[in-house]
Amino acid sequence: MKKLSKSALSHLDGPLLDKAKFTPSSDATNYPFSLNIIKNLKEISFPTQVTFFVGENGTGKSTILEAIAHNAGFSAEGGSKNIHFKTSEEKTYSGTQKLADSITLSWRYKPHHGYFFRAESFFNIANHIDYLNSFDGKAYIPYGGKSLHEQSHGESFLSFFKHSLSENAFYIFDEPEAALSPQRQLSLMAIINDLCTKSHAQFIIATHSPILLAYPEATIYSCDAQALTSIAYTNTEHYKITKSFLDNPDRYLHHLFNQDMID
């Protein structure tokens, strides 16, 4: 696909990625096709620059993100399209790769830059970056000129978001809030908003954070039902449980601890 100028990008009707279409699999007994959310998944639309996937652990939100990332050309471990390495056996990713192969991505404009951020493998990415830098006598270090391993967990996350995101790029984030304090989550929201306001940057994010989910006019998909469902922010379990707890923590703790004693 031909590279578009900034003026051409400014006239795009919608975000970079329009839709992800899924071809049904005959192998419905093996992971990830055995997941209810995958069995009923035919198409995902991306009408806004920021899209969230929410759901309980094990519902398949990260699996969907990983498969889209694979199909878009990112490594299973995460990183940019220029980062390719493995710390696990290929079979670890075979299920997700099969799901990725069943996806057809429909782009309004296919970007040249992007990043697949996986909180659980970010340590491995930092190791790989330091390894690459060890071959350079000038010790070039991205992300603010300081190794990610010389920063706290949360600082390294935020340093990446501050120094490595660019305009008109495509980003997939899997639980980016994992090491971020509430204040740093607000900082991440500001970074996302700045890029979306200035350009056609697009973010697809799996999260448990009720703070990030409050991003204005974002599309939110819930994976908690038998089928992927569009849901309003205040209807997400993340919002309802967090708000209910903060409104009356004593009631929650009394019920929780008494229930534990009964069990």
ABEGO torsion letter per residue (X at the ends): XBBBBAAAAAABBEBABABBBBBBBABAABOAAABAAAAABABBBBABABBBBBEBBGAGAAAAAAAAAAAAGBBAAEEBAABBBBABBAAAAAAAAAAAAABBBBBABBBABEBBBBAAAAAAAAAAAAAAAAABAAGBBBGGGBBAAABBAAAAAAAAAAAABBBGBBBBBBGAAAABBAAAAAAAAAAAAAAAAABABBBBBBBABAAAAABBGBBBBBAABABBBBBBAAABAAAAAAAAAAABAAAAAAAAAAAAAAX
